Amino acid sequence: MNERPSFFTSIAALILILGLGLAIRLYDLTDLPLDFHPTRQLLSALKARGMYYQSLTDAPADERSFAIQQWKFRASVEPEFFERIVAFTYKFTGEQLWVSRIYSSAFWVIGAVFLFLLARRLTSTDGALAATAFYLFLPYAVTASRSFQPDPLMVMLIILFWWAIYEWANTLNKPLDHEGDKGTQRNQNVVTLRDPSWLKSWSFAILAGLFGGFAIFIKFVAAFFIIGGGVGALLLGRRSLPEVLKQPQIYVMTVLGILPGAAYFIYGVFIAGYLGQQFGGRFIPAYFLNPSYYFGWVNMLNLVIGGIPLMFALLGIFFFVDKGRRFILSLWAGYALFGIYFNYHISTHDYYSLPLIPIAALSIAPLADLFFKQLAKLTTTHWLRFTVYCLLLTGIFMSLWNIRTQMNSVDYRPEAQMWAEISRKVDGYNLAGLTQDYGSRLAYWGWRSITSWPTYGDQLYHNDLRGAQTDFENQFAELAAKKDLFVVTDFTDLERQPFLEQKLAAFPIFAEGDGYVIYDLRSP
C-alpha cells in the first residue's frame, strides 16, 4: 500500500501553503518600509505620494508642491507603473504605505500559483507543492516580496511567462490529430486552422508574449529571464529549429515581447531624456579582474538562497527528464548571463538575484518528487502518513515563527517621529548631511529636502571602480559655502570617513538628539 496524496489532499495542501504564504507577508503590516533596501522603497514611496498629492486639490499648497517636486526630482529607471497603482489606491485609503505591501505580497503569491502549475508539468504534484513552499517560505523571499519596488511584480510576470511559454511549447509538440486531412498532411510542422489545437496554441502564444513584454516593460533586466525561458521552450520539442521558426506564433510573441519595453526606452532616452544616464555603471569590464566580484556574488547567493538550498537546487537539475532539464538549464543560463552583464550590481545588490528564487524552487521539485515517492512506499498506514504530514507542517510553522520573530525584533515606527523632530529644528535653513538613504527619510517623514554627502560606498565606487578622483577639501568647502547646517544620522558611515568626521568636529553643534547631531556650518 503506497498511496500518493489524493486530488483533494493536494488542493487542500496548496491552499494551506498559499494562505500561510500570504499571511506571513501581511504580518506587521503597518511597520515602516525600512526592513529591506529602504533607499529603493522610499524612492517609490516618494513618487507615489507625489502622484497622489497631484490629484489633491485641497491639500496645503506647500505640502502639495513639495510632494510633486520630490516625485519629479528623483531618478526614474523603471516605468512608474506600480507607484501609480498605489497612488490610485491612496484615493480610497489615504496615504498608507502598507498598501504597497499588500500589492507586493499579492503579486508574489499569484506567482506561486503559476509556479505550482509549471512545476507540476515538469515533475509531479508533490514536487510542485515542495517548489511552491520553497518559493513562499524562503526567509529572504518573505522579506523581499513585501517591499515597495517593482521586483515582486516583475518576478510574478516572469513566472507567468515561463508557464505560458512551456504550455505553448507542449501544444506545438503534440502530434496533429487529423492525419488524413490533406492540408494537414501537406505540412505537419505548422499548426493551422484545421488543427483543433490551434486555438490553444495561439492562446498560450499571445499570453506568453503579453506576460514577457510586460515583465520587460516593468524592469528591463527581466529580458535575460524571458529570453532564457524562450530558448528553453524552443529546446523542448522533437522538431528542428527551422521547423519551429515556421510557426507564426514565434513572431507574434517576439513583437509583443519587444514593443512595450522598446517604446518606453525610446521615450525615456530620445524624447523625455531622463533615461540616458541611468544605464551607466551597470557593466564594468575591469571588475572581472577584481576578486570582490566573485566573492560578492557568492555572498549574495548565500544571502538570498543559502548554501545548502542552492546545492540541492543545482543537484536537482540532474533529476529532470531530458525535456525538463533543457528548460531548467536555459533558466539558469539566463541568470548566469544576467550576472555577468550586471557584474557590479549582482555582487553588491542582493535583490538582483531575486528572480533566482523561482528558478531554484523549480530545480528542487524533482528531488522533492523522488523523496515523496520513497516516502509513500514507507508510510504504509494512515497513521504513518498523518505523522509525516504533521512533521512537515511543524517544519513550516517553525520557519514561519522564526520569520515572525525577526519581524518583531525591530520596530521602525519611532523613526518617523525622529525625522519630524529634526525637520522642526532645521526649519528655514539650507541643509546638507550624511543621512540614511540619501535624505529620503527626511524628505518623506520630515518634508524637508537635503543635499546628501556621498557615502563611503559611493566614494569607493566612483574612485576605485569608475576611476573618478575627488578632492575632499574642495568638495567640503564648496558644500559648506552653500549650506547652513550639516545633519548627521548615519554615524556608522561617518566613522568610515575620518576626514569628514574631523572636519565636522571643528564646527559647533546646532542641535542634537537621540539618533542625530546637527552641525552649524555658518560658524567654524
VMD Tcl script that draws the C-alpha trace (Angstrom):
set ca {
  {0.00 0.00 0.00}
  {1.85 3.10 -1.24}
  {-0.83 5.67 -1.81}
  {0.06 9.10 -3.07}
  {-1.96 12.17 -1.96}
  {-5.41 12.43 -3.50}
  {-6.54 15.35 -5.63}
  {-8.48 16.79 -2.69}
  {-5.47 16.46 -0.40}
  {-3.23 18.19 -2.95}
  {-5.64 21.09 -3.39}
  {-6.02 21.45 0.37}
  {-2.22 21.45 0.77}
  {-1.83 24.08 -1.94}
  {-4.48 26.33 -0.39}
  {-2.82 25.97 3.02}
  {0.61 26.83 1.60}
  {-0.73 29.85 -0.28}
  {-2.68 31.04 2.74}
  {0.30 30.80 5.06}
  {2.49 32.47 2.45}
  {0.16 35.44 2.24}
  {-0.42 35.61 6.00}
  {3.27 35.85 6.92}
  {3.73 38.65 4.39}
  {0.86 40.66 5.84}
  {2.12 40.27 9.40}
  {3.32 43.54 11.00}
  {1.70 45.24 8.03}
  {1.89 48.85 9.22}
  {5.58 48.97 10.15}
  {7.66 51.42 8.12}
  {9.28 50.07 4.93}
  {12.81 50.21 6.33}
  {13.40 46.48 6.75}
  {14.56 45.84 3.18}
  {16.56 48.21 0.96}
  {14.85 51.33 2.30}
  {16.54 53.60 -0.27}
  {14.73 51.82 -3.10}
  {11.45 51.52 -1.23}
  {11.39 55.18 -0.24}
  {12.06 56.17 -3.84}
  {8.80 54.50 -4.82}
  {7.05 55.88 -1.70}
  {8.02 59.46 -2.55}
  {6.92 59.02 -6.13}
  {3.57 57.53 -5.16}
  {2.96 60.34 -2.69}
  {3.76 62.94 -5.34}
  {1.28 61.36 -7.73}
  {-1.33 61.22 -5.01}
  {-0.84 64.84 -3.94}
  {-1.04 65.99 -7.54}
  {-4.66 64.82 -7.50}
  {-5.39 66.51 -4.14}
  {-6.62 69.99 -4.93}
  {-7.50 70.68 -1.28}
  {-4.06 69.77 0.16}
  {-1.90 72.54 1.70}
  {-0.09 74.31 -1.11}
  {3.40 73.92 0.36}
  {2.96 70.19 1.03}
  {1.47 69.59 -2.40}
  {4.30 71.48 -4.10}
  {6.98 69.63 -2.12}
  {5.45 66.20 -2.76}
  {5.21 66.79 -6.51}
  {8.73 68.25 -6.59}
  {10.16 65.16 -4.87}
  {8.36 62.90 -7.33}
  {9.63 64.75 -10.39}
  {13.13 65.32 -9.00}
  {14.04 61.73 -8.22}
  {15.55 59.38 -10.76}
  {13.35 57.17 -12.91}
  {14.77 53.94 -14.28}
  {11.67 51.76 -14.46}
  {8.20 52.90 -15.50}
  {6.21 54.25 -12.57}
  {3.52 51.61 -13.02}
  {3.47 50.16 -9.52}
  {3.66 53.61 -7.96}
  {0.62 54.73 -9.94}
  {-1.39 51.73 -8.74}
  {-0.52 52.60 -5.14}
  {-1.22 56.31 -5.67}
  {-4.62 55.45 -7.14}
  {-5.40 53.27 -4.12}
  {-4.47 56.17 -1.81}
  {-7.60 57.92 -3.07}
  {-9.63 55.34 -1.14}
  {-7.35 54.54 1.80}
  {-5.46 57.79 2.26}
  {-1.68 57.82 2.19}
  {-0.91 54.47 3.80}
  {2.39 52.82 2.93}
  {1.03 49.38 3.85}
  {-1.00 49.47 0.63}
  {2.16 48.74 -1.35}
  {2.98 45.83 0.96}
  {-0.39 44.22 0.21}
  {0.10 44.58 -3.53}
  {3.66 43.20 -3.50}
  {2.61 40.24 -1.35}
  {-0.30 39.51 -3.66}
  {1.99 39.61 -6.71}
  {4.32 37.08 -5.12}
  {1.51 34.72 -4.11}
  {-0.05 34.88 -7.58}
  {3.34 33.93 -8.95}
  {3.30 30.94 -6.59}
  {0.11 29.62 -8.20}
  {1.65 29.57 -11.67}
  {4.93 28.25 -10.32}
  {2.94 25.31 -8.94}
  {1.30 24.73 -12.33}
  {4.65 24.82 -14.13}
  {6.43 22.61 -11.57}
  {3.59 20.09 -11.78}
  {4.10 19.88 -15.53}
  {7.84 19.44 -15.08}
  {7.64 16.87 -12.27}
  {4.56 15.94 -10.22}
  {2.05 17.38 -7.79}
  {4.28 16.50 -4.83}
  {7.28 18.18 -6.44}
  {5.18 21.21 -7.31}
  {3.94 21.57 -3.73}
  {7.52 21.44 -2.43}
  {8.66 24.01 -5.01}
  {5.80 26.31 -4.08}
  {6.59 26.03 -0.37}
  {10.26 26.80 -1.02}
  {9.31 29.83 -3.13}
  {6.91 31.18 -0.50}
  {8.69 30.38 2.78}
  {12.33 31.07 1.96}
  {13.17 33.74 4.60}
  {14.72 36.16 2.12}
  {11.74 35.76 -0.22}
  {9.31 36.69 2.55}
  {11.12 39.95 3.31}
  {11.87 40.90 -0.29}
  {8.37 40.17 -1.59}
  {6.85 42.70 0.85}
  {8.94 45.58 -0.47}
  {7.68 48.64 -2.31}
  {9.60 48.19 -5.56}
  {8.77 46.68 -8.95}
  {10.72 43.45 -8.43}
  {7.90 41.30 -6.94}
  {5.66 42.28 -9.85}
  {8.47 41.54 -12.31}
  {9.08 38.09 -10.81}
  {5.37 37.29 -10.99}
  {5.26 38.20 -14.68}
  {8.41 36.18 -15.39}
  {6.83 33.10 -13.83}
  {3.62 33.66 -15.79}
  {5.70 33.87 -18.95}
  {7.55 30.63 -18.17}
  {4.26 28.86 -17.57}
  {2.67 30.19 -20.77}
  {5.71 29.52 -22.96}
  {6.04 25.99 -21.61}
  {2.38 25.26 -22.27}
  {2.72 26.75 -25.75}
  {5.72 24.55 -26.49}
  {3.78 21.47 -25.38}
  {0.85 22.28 -27.67}
  {3.32 22.81 -30.50}
  {4.99 19.45 -29.97}
  {1.82 17.36 -29.80}
  {1.18 15.25 -32.89}
  {-1.62 16.54 -35.08}
  {-4.96 14.77 -34.82}
  {-6.17 14.93 -38.43}
  {-3.57 12.79 -40.15}
  {-5.94 12.22 -43.06}
  {-6.53 15.88 -43.76}
  {-4.75 16.89 -46.95}
  {-4.00 20.36 -45.67}
  {-2.51 18.90 -42.55}
  {-0.56 16.19 -44.36}
  {0.97 18.84 -46.59}
  {2.91 20.30 -43.67}
  {2.62 18.68 -40.25}
  {5.16 21.06 -38.77}
  {2.88 24.10 -38.77}
  {-0.19 24.50 -36.59}
  {-3.03 25.53 -38.91}
  {-6.65 26.48 -38.53}
  {-7.59 22.91 -39.48}
  {-5.72 21.60 -36.43}
  {-8.10 21.53 -33.43}
  {-5.24 22.63 -31.14}
  {-4.66 25.91 -32.99}
  {-6.79 27.97 -30.58}
  {-4.93 26.62 -27.54}
  {-1.58 27.17 -29.21}
  {-2.38 30.74 -30.19}
  {-3.83 31.50 -26.75}
  {-0.66 30.46 -24.96}
  {1.48 32.25 -27.53}
  {-0.36 35.53 -27.02}
  {-0.30 35.12 -23.24}
  {3.43 34.42 -23.32}
  {4.06 37.49 -25.45}
  {1.97 39.71 -23.20}
  {3.48 38.43 -19.96}
  {7.03 38.57 -21.29}
  {6.60 42.02 -22.78}
  {5.01 43.37 -19.63}
  {7.80 41.91 -17.47}
  {10.46 43.63 -19.60}
  {8.44 46.84 -19.53}
  {8.28 46.77 -15.72}
  {12.04 46.21 -15.47}
  {14.44 45.81 -18.37}
  {16.54 43.21 -16.58}
  {13.67 40.74 -16.96}
  {14.77 40.31 -20.58}
  {17.50 37.86 -19.52}
  {14.98 35.58 -17.82}
  {12.41 35.96 -20.59}
  {14.96 35.05 -23.25}
  {16.20 32.16 -21.13}
  {12.67 30.78 -20.81}
  {12.00 31.31 -24.50}
  {15.15 29.45 -25.54}
  {14.27 26.65 -23.12}
  {10.83 26.33 -24.69}
  {12.32 26.08 -28.18}
  {14.52 23.22 -26.98}
  {11.60 21.19 -25.65}
  {10.32 19.57 -28.82}
  {11.31 16.96 -31.32}
  {11.29 19.41 -34.20}
  {14.33 21.16 -35.57}
  {14.86 24.87 -35.15}
  {13.99 25.72 -38.81}
  {10.73 23.83 -38.40}
  {9.89 25.65 -35.19}
  {10.69 29.01 -36.76}
  {7.96 28.40 -39.32}
  {5.41 28.90 -36.59}
  {3.83 32.38 -36.85}
  {3.30 32.40 -33.08}
  {7.07 32.87 -32.66}
  {6.93 36.25 -34.35}
  {3.75 37.32 -32.57}
  {5.39 36.56 -29.21}
  {8.54 38.39 -30.23}
  {6.67 41.53 -31.25}
  {4.51 41.51 -28.11}
  {7.62 40.96 -26.00}
  {9.68 43.75 -27.54}
  {7.15 46.53 -28.14}
  {6.32 47.71 -24.58}
  {9.93 47.90 -23.38}
  {11.17 49.35 -26.64}
  {8.51 52.07 -26.58}
  {9.44 53.04 -23.02}
  {13.15 53.01 -23.88}
  {12.69 55.23 -26.93}
  {10.52 57.64 -24.97}
  {12.83 57.77 -21.97}
  {16.08 58.16 -23.91}
  {15.24 60.10 -27.07}
  {12.07 62.04 -26.18}
  {12.00 62.76 -22.44}
  {15.73 62.23 -21.98}
  {15.63 61.04 -18.36}
  {16.88 57.50 -19.07}
  {20.12 58.43 -20.78}
  {22.28 58.43 -17.65}
  {20.55 55.56 -15.87}
  {22.25 52.75 -17.76}
  {25.81 53.71 -16.89}
  {27.83 51.77 -14.33}
  {25.91 48.52 -14.80}
  {28.72 46.73 -16.66}
  {32.33 47.32 -15.57}
  {34.80 45.19 -17.60}
  {37.65 45.78 -15.15}
  {35.52 44.29 -12.40}
  {36.08 40.80 -13.80}
  {39.69 41.06 -12.57}
  {38.53 42.04 -9.10}
  {38.10 39.09 -6.67}
  {35.39 41.06 -4.85}
  {33.11 40.47 -7.85}
  {33.20 36.69 -7.44}
  {33.19 36.66 -3.65}
  {30.45 39.28 -3.63}
  {28.27 37.21 -5.98}
  {28.73 34.15 -3.77}
  {27.81 36.22 -0.72}
  {24.64 37.42 -2.42}
  {23.69 33.85 -3.34}
  {24.29 32.76 0.24}
  {22.10 35.59 1.49}
  {19.26 35.10 -1.00}
  {19.11 31.30 -1.30}
  {21.54 29.86 1.24}
  {24.39 27.45 0.60}
  {22.55 24.18 1.34}
  {19.34 25.02 -0.59}
  {21.46 26.23 -3.52}
  {23.36 22.94 -3.51}
  {20.09 20.96 -3.60}
  {18.77 23.19 -6.40}
  {21.85 22.56 -8.53}
  {21.72 18.82 -7.81}
  {18.05 18.79 -8.73}
  {18.92 19.68 -12.33}
  {20.25 16.14 -12.82}
  {16.95 14.59 -11.75}
  {14.86 16.15 -14.52}
  {13.99 14.16 -17.61}
  {15.68 15.39 -20.78}
  {12.94 17.82 -21.81}
  {12.64 19.40 -18.39}
  {16.40 19.54 -17.94}
  {16.84 21.55 -21.13}
  {14.21 24.01 -19.98}
  {15.61 24.49 -16.48}
  {19.18 24.78 -17.75}
  {18.06 27.61 -20.01}
  {16.67 29.45 -16.99}
  {19.95 29.02 -15.10}
  {21.87 30.19 -18.18}
  {19.72 33.32 -18.34}
  {20.56 34.12 -14.72}
  {24.27 33.48 -15.32}
  {24.37 35.86 -18.31}
  {22.43 38.39 -16.28}
  {25.05 38.22 -13.52}
  {27.90 38.56 -15.99}
  {26.43 41.65 -17.60}
  {25.35 43.36 -14.36}
  {28.61 42.37 -12.74}
  {28.75 45.19 -10.20}
  {25.14 45.03 -9.06}
  {24.93 41.22 -8.90}
  {27.79 41.22 -6.39}
  {26.58 44.15 -4.27}
  {22.75 44.22 -4.53}
  {21.12 41.08 -3.17}
  {17.70 41.78 -4.70}
  {19.23 41.50 -8.18}
  {19.20 37.73 -7.53}
  {15.51 37.73 -6.61}
  {14.46 36.00 -9.90}
  {16.77 33.14 -8.95}
  {14.33 32.08 -6.22}
  {11.68 30.62 -8.60}
  {14.47 29.02 -10.66}
  {15.86 27.33 -7.55}
  {12.34 26.33 -6.50}
  {11.71 24.62 -9.84}
  {15.10 22.91 -9.64}
  {14.29 21.41 -6.23}
  {10.97 19.96 -7.47}
  {12.34 16.66 -8.91}
  {14.30 15.95 -5.71}
  {11.14 16.51 -3.68}
  {9.21 14.26 -6.05}
  {11.73 11.45 -5.55}
  {11.60 11.95 -1.78}
  {7.81 11.74 -1.63}
  {7.75 8.67 -3.86}
  {10.03 6.86 -1.46}
  {8.06 8.19 1.48}
  {4.84 6.84 0.01}
  {6.39 3.37 -0.10}
  {7.45 3.58 3.54}
  {4.27 5.04 5.04}
  {2.02 2.05 4.63}
  {-0.67 3.11 7.10}
  {-2.86 6.15 7.59}
  {-1.19 6.79 10.96}
  {2.29 6.95 9.43}
  {1.12 9.27 6.67}
  {-0.59 11.50 9.24}
  {2.64 11.60 11.26}
  {4.62 12.63 8.19}
  {2.19 15.44 7.37}
  {2.40 16.68 10.96}
  {6.20 16.72 10.80}
  {6.16 18.65 7.52}
  {3.68 21.18 8.90}
  {5.75 21.54 12.05}
  {8.80 22.41 9.98}
  {6.86 25.03 8.03}
  {5.39 26.59 11.17}
  {8.81 26.69 12.84}
  {10.25 28.51 9.84}
  {7.35 30.97 9.82}
  {7.74 31.54 13.56}
  {11.41 32.46 13.08}
  {10.48 34.91 10.34}
  {7.79 36.41 12.58}
  {10.33 36.78 15.40}
  {12.70 38.64 13.08}
  {9.90 41.00 12.07}
  {9.11 41.67 15.73}
  {12.75 42.26 16.66}
  {12.79 45.78 15.20}
  {10.05 48.41 15.28}
  {10.75 51.19 12.78}
  {7.72 53.31 13.65}
  {9.58 55.63 16.11}
  {11.86 56.75 13.28}
  {9.04 58.78 11.76}
  {8.92 60.86 14.95}
  {12.70 61.41 14.89}
  {12.67 62.74 11.34}
  {9.73 65.01 12.13}
  {11.66 66.33 15.14}
  {14.72 67.06 13.00}
  {12.51 68.82 10.49}
  {11.11 71.16 13.14}
  {14.59 72.09 14.37}
  {16.04 72.85 10.92}
  {13.04 74.74 9.58}
  {14.17 77.68 7.46}
  {17.78 76.51 6.96}
  {19.59 75.10 3.92}
  {20.65 71.57 4.71}
  {23.43 69.17 3.85}
  {24.08 65.91 5.62}
  {25.14 62.32 5.89}
  {21.86 60.53 6.47}
  {20.39 57.17 5.60}
  {19.00 56.68 2.12}
  {20.35 59.94 0.68}
  {17.91 62.07 2.65}
  {14.81 60.12 1.61}
  {13.70 59.56 5.21}
  {13.89 63.26 5.99}
  {12.04 64.03 2.76}
  {9.27 61.54 3.46}
  {8.65 61.95 7.20}
  {10.16 65.38 7.69}
  {9.01 67.05 4.48}
  {12.47 68.59 4.08}
  {14.98 68.29 1.22}
  {18.69 67.87 1.93}
  {21.88 67.76 -0.14}
  {23.45 64.40 0.63}
  {27.13 63.99 1.30}
  {28.50 60.91 -0.57}
  {28.60 57.74 1.49}
  {31.77 55.72 1.88}
  {30.40 53.14 -0.55}
  {29.67 55.82 -3.15}
  {33.20 57.18 -2.89}
  {34.66 53.70 -3.20}
  {32.53 53.03 -6.27}
  {33.43 56.25 -8.04}
  {37.09 56.46 -7.03}
  {38.23 52.86 -7.19}
  {35.87 51.27 -9.71}
  {35.00 54.14 -12.04}
  {38.37 55.91 -11.85}
  {36.93 59.27 -10.76}
  {39.01 61.36 -8.35}
  {37.61 63.96 -5.95}
  {39.37 66.44 -3.68}
  {37.87 66.29 -0.19}
  {38.81 69.84 0.89}
  {37.38 71.49 -2.20}
  {34.29 69.29 -2.12}
  {33.53 70.14 1.52}
  {34.35 73.85 1.16}
  {32.00 74.15 -1.81}
  {29.23 72.44 0.16}
  {29.76 74.49 3.32}
  {29.66 77.74 1.38}
  {26.11 77.00 0.21}
  {24.57 75.32 3.26}
  {23.74 76.42 6.79}
  {23.55 73.12 8.65}
  {25.01 69.62 8.31}
  {22.80 66.81 9.62}
  {24.38 63.51 10.65}
  {22.25 60.45 11.39}
  {24.37 57.72 9.78}
  {27.14 57.51 12.37}
  {28.39 54.16 11.09}
  {29.24 55.67 7.73}
  {30.72 58.75 9.41}
  {33.23 56.55 11.23}
  {34.37 55.20 7.86}
  {35.10 58.76 6.69}
  {37.66 60.11 9.22}
  {38.39 63.24 7.18}
  {34.74 64.25 7.28}
  {34.49 63.39 10.98}
  {37.47 65.61 11.81}
  {36.20 68.45 9.64}
  {32.77 68.46 11.29}
  {34.32 68.45 14.76}
  {35.59 71.98 14.05}
  {32.01 73.30 13.81}
  {29.68 73.95 16.76}
  {26.70 71.70 17.34}
  {23.46 73.40 16.38}
  {21.23 70.71 17.89}
  {21.37 67.05 18.83}
  {19.07 64.34 19.99}
  {18.56 60.60 20.12}
  {19.93 59.42 16.77}
  {21.12 62.68 15.25}
  {23.62 65.56 15.51}
  {23.29 68.83 13.56}
  {26.40 70.95 12.95}
  {26.32 74.69 12.27}
  {28.35 75.34 9.12}
  {27.98 79.11 9.48}
  {30.33 79.28 12.49}
  {33.60 77.36 12.04}
}
mol new
graphics top color blue
foreach p $ca { graphics top sphere $p radius 0.5 }
foreach p [lrange $ca 0 end-1] q [lrange $ca 1 end] { graphics top cylinder $p $q radius 0.2 }
display resetview
